[in-house]
Amino acid sequence: MSEETNKLKHRTAAKEAAAAPLAVSNITVAYQRKAVVEDVSFALPEGKLVALIGPNGAGKSTLLKAILGLIPSISGQVAIYGDTYKKMRSRVGYVPQRESVDWDFPTDALDVVMMGRYGHLGWIKRPGRREKELAMATLEKVGMADFARRQISQLSGGQQQRVFLARALAQEADLYFMDEPFAGVDAATEKAIIALLGELRREGKTVLVVHHDLSTVEEYFDHVLLLNKRLVAAGPVAETFTPDKLHETYGGKLAIVGQDGREALVVK
């Protein structure tokens, strides 16, 4: 490859990364001097549902939190639509793990959803009629309108998860991060999440989902990131979600079992 061709390739890659909803470059995160995410780089395509998968302890949730600035990284850069997260915060929505939320906080479902509007309003201006109408509309989308004035501590786990999905919708973001939204939910909530993901895709939004169920990756997602502290592979599901790359990611923790006459990959 000539020097000029090499320069052109780098300029093209830099231009694509700048236009990407999310571009991560050489992110490393360490706890007590031990790296738990190491030198991870990738860029997400626009308008795609992206699964972030890997074994327990691979650093999936840690990577998400580092991207969002919730925990510090010791090296690397994050660009959201070519700029910093601080400047692009209003274009980002986040659904944390349900276990990380204080569900005893004295507030109801509608107020939780309206909190998603503060990024647009600022913390001084109070939500008005439009914010309330939008919050009710998003609760309706996830099947929780009848629970708008229910205290969040009185909701089931699946209902709590749907409230947080509604809050993310109310942010009217372009890039969404969801940390294991399917974990431990009931069938109604899973159905609501699938419908929500489909709607976001149709609207051209980009969604990065920490996911653990290998059996649904091909059905739910367009693109996949395989992580085990380091990034093993990234790309379209059809090209990247392969037995070889999955075995490289999971090692001996992956098994092939028969299901309805077919082979399926499962985590031991």
Steps between C-alpha positions, in 0.01 A plus 500: 500500500642838396546780751233708323252210505573443868438867580172490306391191692571669834320818395196298391498304829529824698211656304281194557581499873417870529159444340424187704244512781770357726873464442712349778879513474738298720286507817661332802333476842669359809390416854776496760761508220351195329365563149140386459457661157813521293576708190150477348425683174193491276250720318126435480303526176202733500146369529594153624421283802833387642553221755800513734562142613764306688546278806438613858783728610583598141454870578177565306325721757833659593557599138154658478555699820843617384353620169239699693756641744340326798834342587847624406713343229878510520542554125307540179247732341126495434329699224123525462407638161853634481494687832527436873227333704472816711405704194281226351326391821156607373533255209570201729254278690600246765321207662711369792487154650187475712704377797698825506193721561366603841141390457407617850542864397161669568376586150245369254537362149397822324755709687775248419418529130490882510854492642600397149410851382746684727776472241288714268356734764797547730468453876346843568202498264214285625325247271179636350197362317701381198738304722211336684324410176820356356565301818147357491540411132822310567342317794219403264753359252641264761162404642536695826256792461266351761785504753604863448428601860614176657804524728793328331565290812154344450572386144621155399849458359374487144282807553794692645707412195228625268485830690871550440456415134229767485736748664761429231236549229399832655857622453437495123861397451683387187736256673381263773692285747316214673668286764342152499140618451378141446656361821241335726195660338160345441360413157295821476804715569715309252232553236491873583879526471504322164228732370691804628824388334318452171350848524836660574655323201222622271564855623867469409624495860813313608473270802782322685367222723695293753348159437555150637258269316690364200190328365330833417793699359428411137129575543526831686817670374668624181855543627702338779805578714678202659687599816720315744693786660634566153283534191505166322292598198246756379274505198166395350341205677505282187878540468609529863269282708671176398598191701871568453482859626266402783736225615784753487292732720360249749765227492401190696188673633316441172320177413303370201170336588211362297173691499204376294731310268734797457831593655515806722782678681448553873715627784573232762 
